[in-house]
Amino acid sequence: MIEHRLGILVGGGPAPGINGVISAATIEAVNSGWPVVGIMDGFKWLANGGSVPTLDLTIEMVSRLHQRGGSILRTSRENPTKDKNRMRNVLNSLQKLGITRLITIGGDDTAYSASVLEKEKAGQVNPAMAVAHQKSGVNVIHVPKTIDNDLPLPDNRSTFGYQTARHLGVEIVQNLMEDAASTNRWYFVITMGRKTGHLALGIAKAAGATLSVIGEEFNHSTIKLAQVADILEGAIIKRLAMDRAYGVAVLSEGLAEKLDRNDPALVNVERDEHDNLRLSEIDIGKILKNEVKKRLDTRGIKITIVDKDIGYELRCAAPIPFDCEYVRDLGYGATKLLREGISGAMVALQGGRIVPVYFQDIIDPLTGKTRIR
């Protein structure tokens, strides 16, 4: 008789190392006698309540996945927590699939969905749904994934995917720095990082870029586009005074998240399933380039400025060895915690050991959502 059946799903944006988590978690589960079901497209089909496309995972299928980018289970930003009926569909779908243990792989939004699933299991949100969850007996462990590096992990450990994204981002920025010096131009490089500037700052420091501008540097909850333009214009003028008509500025896309909502840059911008601004639709680099260039023109300063987004090039890349090793520990650790009967936690490494970080300890009491590092 099968003791448990493990389900694995991926939510949010891609990050280098997802397949390594899937691989290690599957191998440990199968070696423990648990069949493994890969759930396609995150919570999307589970929440719809109809047929759920799945993939039966075996050791032969996953044993060399850890060096491959992307996600064999694909991913989606489906948010089942916004509608109690869709959350009920998730619980019922898991029960129909016979899944008693679940590993979610994702960032802060997916972690929040997993935490709500755990609360409903305990009857803390909706007693009616808790009954369904009790029948399915689903224990949940979350594996923190994001190139933004914004989840609060022990020992200030990076989230998986961040190191690979920074590594490749540094290579791109270093090439742009050479180009800028060779052609006497400026680059405004925009990196991913919705709530935090870890990736932008990490790339800029490691590459030795001219400057980096991130949202955390501004004390107010909202900022004006003009404030960011002031910084960039000032940097260009200072460099000119040093007889350097070139440079590279690395900016976090999260600057757009902090912009005054009445700013013209945010007119008619859509939001995703988690009510986040679709930052890909805000061409913050182009907006800043045009504003700074207009200011310089009025001063009689002729400088070529090129805006460049890097993000999609980084998040589905093959992981570097650091992340290859890291995600194998996390995938193994996630299954290990479930085997030990632990639920409602993220898996993390602390002092070289696998530890659970419980959802209740990382939820921001003011927002009810996962705290941002």
C-alpha positions as CSV (number, residue, x, y, z in Angstrom):
1,M,0.0,0.0,0.0
2,I,1.3,3.5,-1.0
3,E,1.9,5.6,2.1
4,H,1.9,9.0,0.4
5,R,1.9,10.5,-3.0
6,L,4.0,13.7,-3.6
7,G,2.9,16.5,-5.8
8,I,5.3,19.2,-7.0
9,L,4.3,22.6,-8.6
10,V,6.1,25.7,-9.6
11,G,4.6,29.3,-9.3
12,G,5.8,32.8,-10.3
13,G,8.6,33.6,-12.7
14,P,11.3,31.2,-13.7
15,A,14.7,31.1,-11.9
16,P,17.8,29.0,-12.6
17,G,17.7,25.8,-10.6
18,I,14.0,24.9,-10.6
19,N,14.6,21.6,-12.4
20,G,17.3,20.8,-9.8
21,V,14.8,21.1,-7.0
22,I,12.3,18.9,-8.9
23,S,15.0,16.4,-9.6
24,A,16.3,16.0,-6.0
25,A,12.9,16.1,-4.4
26,T,11.7,13.3,-6.8
27,I,14.7,11.1,-6.2
28,E,14.4,11.3,-2.5
29,A,10.6,10.6,-2.6
30,V,10.9,7.7,-5.0
31,N,13.7,6.2,-2.9
32,S,11.3,6.6,0.1
33,G,8.6,4.6,-1.7
34,W,6.4,7.7,-2.7
35,P,5.1,8.1,-6.2
36,V,5.7,11.7,-7.5
37,V,3.2,13.7,-9.6
38,G,4.4,16.9,-11.3
39,I,1.6,19.4,-11.6
40,M,1.8,21.5,-14.7
41,D,1.4,25.3,-14.7
42,G,1.5,26.0,-10.9
43,F,-2.0,26.5,-9.3
44,K,-3.7,27.3,-12.6
45,W,-5.4,24.0,-13.4
46,L,-5.9,23.0,-9.7
47,A,-7.8,26.3,-9.2
48,N,-9.9,25.8,-12.3
49,G,-11.4,22.7,-10.8
50,G,-11.4,20.7,-14.0
51,S,-8.9,18.3,-15.6
52,V,-5.3,18.8,-14.2
53,P,-2.4,18.1,-16.6
54,T,0.3,16.2,-14.7
55,L,3.5,14.4,-15.3
56,D,4.5,11.2,-13.5
57,L,8.1,11.8,-12.4
58,T,10.6,9.0,-12.2
59,I,14.3,8.9,-11.2
60,E,15.2,8.1,-14.8
61,M,13.4,11.2,-16.0
62,V,14.9,13.6,-13.6
63,S,18.4,12.4,-12.8
64,R,20.2,14.9,-15.0
65,L,17.8,17.8,-14.9
66,H,19.7,19.8,-12.3
67,Q,22.0,21.4,-14.9
68,R,19.1,22.6,-17.1
69,G,17.4,26.0,-17.0
70,G,13.7,26.6,-17.1
71,S,11.0,24.4,-15.6
72,I,9.8,21.0,-17.0
73,L,6.6,21.6,-15.1
74,R,6.3,25.1,-16.5
75,T,5.0,27.8,-14.2
76,S,2.2,30.4,-13.8
77,R,1.2,33.3,-11.6
78,E,-2.2,32.0,-10.8
79,N,-3.3,33.2,-7.4
80,P,-6.0,30.9,-5.9
81,T,-6.2,32.9,-2.6
82,K,-8.3,35.7,-4.1
83,D,-11.4,33.5,-4.5
84,K,-12.6,31.0,-1.9
85,N,-14.2,28.9,-4.6
86,R,-10.9,28.6,-6.5
87,M,-9.1,27.7,-3.3
88,R,-11.7,25.0,-2.6
89,N,-11.0,23.8,-6.2
90,V,-7.3,23.5,-5.3
91,L,-8.1,21.3,-2.3
92,N,-10.6,19.1,-4.1
93,S,-8.2,18.7,-7.1
94,L,-5.3,17.6,-4.8
95,Q,-7.6,15.1,-3.2
96,K,-8.7,13.7,-6.6
97,L,-5.1,13.3,-7.6
98,G,-4.4,11.4,-4.4
99,I,-1.7,13.9,-3.4
100,T,-1.0,13.8,0.4
101,R,2.3,15.7,0.3
102,L,2.9,18.9,-1.7
103,I,6.1,20.8,-2.5
104,T,5.6,24.3,-3.9
105,I,8.5,26.1,-5.6
106,G,8.2,29.9,-5.9
107,G,8.8,33.4,-4.6
108,D,6.9,35.4,-2.1
109,D,3.5,35.2,-3.9
110,T,3.7,31.4,-4.1
111,A,4.9,31.2,-0.5
112,Y,1.8,33.1,0.5
113,S,-0.5,30.8,-1.5
114,A,1.2,27.8,0.2
115,S,0.7,29.5,3.7
116,V,-3.0,30.0,3.0
117,L,-3.3,26.4,2.0
118,E,-1.7,25.4,5.3
119,K,-4.0,27.8,7.3
120,E,-7.0,26.2,5.7
121,K,-5.8,22.8,6.6
122,A,-5.8,23.9,10.3
123,G,-9.2,25.6,9.8
124,Q,-7.9,29.1,10.4
125,V,-9.4,30.6,7.3
126,N,-12.5,28.7,6.3
127,P,-13.8,25.8,8.4
128,A,-15.7,24.4,5.4
129,M,-12.5,24.2,3.4
130,A,-10.6,22.7,6.3
131,V,-12.9,19.7,6.1
132,A,-11.9,19.1,2.5
133,H,-8.2,19.6,3.3
134,Q,-8.4,17.3,6.3
135,K,-9.7,14.6,4.0
136,S,-6.9,15.0,1.6
137,G,-4.3,15.2,4.4
138,V,-2.0,17.5,2.4
139,N,1.2,18.6,4.1
140,V,2.9,21.5,2.4
141,I,6.6,22.5,2.2
142,H,7.7,25.5,0.2
143,V,11.0,25.9,-1.6
144,P,12.0,29.6,-1.9
145,K,12.9,30.6,-5.4
146,T,13.5,34.0,-6.9
147,I,16.3,35.9,-8.6
148,D,15.1,38.9,-6.7
149,N,16.7,37.4,-3.5
150,D,13.9,39.0,-1.4
151,L,12.7,36.2,0.9
152,P,13.9,36.3,4.6
153,L,16.1,33.2,4.9
154,P,18.3,32.2,7.8
155,D,22.0,33.3,7.8
156,N,21.1,35.9,5.1
157,R,21.2,33.0,2.7
158,S,20.4,33.8,-0.9
159,T,17.4,32.5,-2.6
160,F,18.2,30.0,-5.3
161,G,18.6,31.4,-8.8
162,Y,20.0,34.7,-7.5
163,Q,23.6,33.7,-7.7
164,T,23.3,32.5,-11.3
165,A,21.3,35.7,-12.3
166,R,23.9,37.9,-10.8
167,H,26.8,36.0,-12.4
168,L,25.3,36.3,-15.9
169,G,24.2,39.9,-15.2
170,V,27.7,40.8,-14.3
171,E,29.0,39.4,-17.6
172,I,26.5,41.5,-19.6
173,V,27.2,44.7,-17.6
174,Q,31.0,44.3,-18.0
175,N,30.5,44.0,-21.8
176,L,28.4,47.2,-21.8
177,M,31.0,49.0,-19.7
178,E,33.6,48.2,-22.3
179,D,31.3,49.4,-25.1
180,A,30.4,52.5,-23.2
181,A,34.1,53.4,-22.7
182,S,34.9,52.6,-26.4
183,T,32.0,54.7,-27.8
184,N,31.6,57.5,-25.2
185,R,28.0,56.7,-24.3
186,W,25.9,55.9,-21.3
187,Y,23.8,52.8,-20.6
188,F,20.8,52.7,-18.3
189,V,20.5,49.0,-17.4
190,I,17.3,47.8,-15.8
191,T,17.3,44.6,-13.8
192,M,14.5,42.6,-12.2
193,G,13.6,43.2,-8.6
194,R,10.0,44.1,-7.9
195,K,10.2,44.9,-4.2
196,T,14.0,44.9,-3.6
197,G,17.2,46.0,-5.3
198,H,19.4,43.1,-4.3
199,L,20.0,41.9,-7.9
200,A,20.7,45.4,-9.3
201,L,23.0,46.3,-6.4
202,G,24.7,42.8,-6.6
203,I,25.4,43.1,-10.3
204,A,26.6,46.7,-10.1
205,K,29.0,46.1,-7.2
206,A,30.5,42.9,-8.7
207,A,30.8,44.4,-12.2
208,G,32.1,47.8,-10.9
209,A,29.4,49.8,-12.7
210,T,29.4,53.6,-12.5
211,L,26.4,53.7,-10.1
212,S,23.3,51.8,-9.0
213,V,19.9,53.2,-8.1
214,I,17.5,51.1,-6.1
215,G,14.2,51.8,-4.3
216,E,15.5,51.2,-0.8
217,E,17.7,54.4,-1.1
218,F,14.6,56.6,-0.9
219,N,13.1,57.2,2.5
220,H,9.6,58.0,1.4
221,S,7.0,55.3,0.4
222,T,6.6,57.0,-3.0
223,I,9.1,58.8,-5.2
224,K,8.9,61.1,-8.1
225,L,10.4,60.2,-11.5
226,A,12.2,63.5,-11.3
227,Q,14.2,62.4,-8.2
228,V,15.6,59.4,-10.1
229,A,16.4,61.6,-13.1
230,D,18.2,64.1,-10.9
231,I,20.6,61.4,-9.7
232,L,21.3,60.1,-13.2
233,E,21.8,63.6,-14.6
234,G,24.1,64.6,-11.7
235,A,26.2,61.4,-12.3
236,I,26.6,62.2,-16.0
237,I,27.7,65.8,-15.3
238,K,30.1,64.7,-12.6
239,R,31.7,62.2,-14.9
240,L,32.0,64.9,-17.6
241,A,33.9,67.1,-15.2
242,M,36.3,64.2,-14.8
243,D,36.7,64.0,-18.6
244,R,34.7,60.7,-18.7
245,A,31.8,61.0,-21.2
246,Y,30.6,57.5,-20.5
247,G,29.2,55.2,-17.8
248,V,26.8,52.4,-16.9
249,A,23.9,52.9,-14.4
250,V,22.2,49.8,-13.1
251,L,18.6,50.4,-12.0
252,S,16.2,48.1,-10.2
253,E,12.8,47.7,-11.9
254,G,11.3,48.1,-8.5
255,L,11.8,51.8,-8.8
256,A,8.6,51.8,-10.8
257,E,6.8,50.1,-7.9
258,K,7.6,53.1,-5.7
259,L,6.7,55.8,-8.2
260,D,3.8,58.1,-7.4
261,R,0.7,56.5,-8.8
262,N,-0.2,59.8,-10.4
263,D,3.1,59.8,-12.3
264,P,2.4,59.8,-16.1
265,A,4.6,56.7,-16.4
266,L,2.0,54.6,-14.6
267,V,-1.1,55.6,-16.6
268,N,-3.2,52.5,-17.6
269,V,-0.6,50.0,-16.4
270,E,-2.1,46.5,-15.8
271,R,-1.7,44.4,-12.7
272,D,-1.2,40.7,-12.4
273,E,-3.1,38.0,-10.4
274,H,-1.4,39.1,-7.1
275,D,-2.3,42.8,-7.7
276,N,1.3,43.7,-8.6
277,L,2.1,46.2,-11.3
278,R,3.1,44.5,-14.5
279,L,6.5,46.1,-14.4
280,S,7.4,44.7,-17.9
281,E,4.8,47.2,-19.3
282,I,6.5,50.2,-17.6
283,D,9.5,51.0,-19.8
284,I,11.3,52.8,-17.0
285,G,14.6,52.7,-18.8
286,K,13.3,54.5,-21.8
287,I,11.3,57.0,-19.8
288,L,14.4,57.9,-17.7
289,K,16.6,58.0,-20.8
290,N,14.2,60.5,-22.5
291,E,13.9,62.6,-19.4
292,V,17.6,62.8,-18.7
293,K,18.5,63.4,-22.4
294,K,16.0,66.3,-22.5
295,R,17.6,67.9,-19.5
296,L,21.1,67.5,-20.9
297,D,20.0,69.0,-24.2
298,T,18.8,72.1,-22.4
299,R,22.3,72.4,-21.0
300,G,23.9,72.0,-24.4
301,I,25.4,68.6,-23.4
302,K,25.2,66.0,-26.2
303,I,25.4,62.4,-24.8
304,T,24.2,59.2,-26.3
305,I,22.1,57.2,-23.7
306,V,21.0,53.6,-24.4
307,D,18.4,51.9,-22.2
308,K,18.8,48.1,-21.8
309,D,16.6,45.6,-19.9
310,I,18.2,42.4,-18.6
311,G,15.9,39.9,-16.9
312,Y,14.4,37.3,-19.2
313,E,18.0,36.5,-20.3
314,L,18.8,35.7,-16.7
315,R,15.9,33.8,-15.2
316,C,15.8,30.8,-17.5
317,A,19.5,30.3,-17.8
318,A,21.2,27.1,-16.9
319,P,22.3,27.4,-13.2
320,I,26.0,27.9,-12.3
321,P,27.6,25.2,-10.0
322,F,26.6,27.1,-6.8
323,D,22.9,26.9,-7.6
324,C,23.2,23.4,-9.0
325,E,24.5,22.2,-5.6
326,Y,22.2,24.5,-3.6
327,V,19.0,23.4,-5.2
328,R,19.8,19.7,-4.8
329,D,20.1,20.3,-1.1
330,L,16.8,22.2,-1.1
331,G,14.9,19.6,-3.1
332,Y,16.2,16.7,-1.0
333,G,15.5,18.8,2.2
334,A,11.9,19.6,1.1
335,T,11.1,15.9,0.8
336,K,13.0,15.1,4.0
337,L,10.9,17.5,6.0
338,L,7.7,16.0,4.6
339,R,8.9,12.5,5.5
340,E,9.5,13.8,9.1
341,G,5.8,15.0,9.2
342,I,6.7,18.7,9.0
343,S,4.2,21.0,7.2
344,G,3.6,24.7,6.8
345,A,7.1,25.8,6.3
346,M,9.8,26.9,3.8
347,V,12.9,24.7,3.6
348,A,16.2,26.4,4.2
349,L,19.8,25.8,5.1
350,Q,21.2,27.1,8.3
351,G,24.6,26.3,9.6
352,G,24.9,23.6,7.0
353,R,21.8,21.9,8.1
354,I,18.3,21.6,6.6
355,V,15.8,23.5,8.7
356,P,12.1,24.5,8.4
357,V,11.2,28.2,8.4
358,Y,7.6,28.2,9.4
359,F,5.1,30.4,7.5
360,Q,3.9,31.9,10.8
361,D,7.4,33.3,11.4
362,I,7.7,35.0,8.0
363,I,4.3,36.5,7.6
364,D,4.2,40.3,7.9
365,P,1.4,41.1,10.5
366,L,0.6,44.4,8.7
367,T,0.1,43.0,5.2
368,G,-0.8,39.4,6.0
369,K,1.7,38.4,3.3
370,T,5.3,37.0,3.2
371,R,7.8,39.5,4.6
372,I,10.3,41.0,2.2
373,R,14.0,40.9,3.0
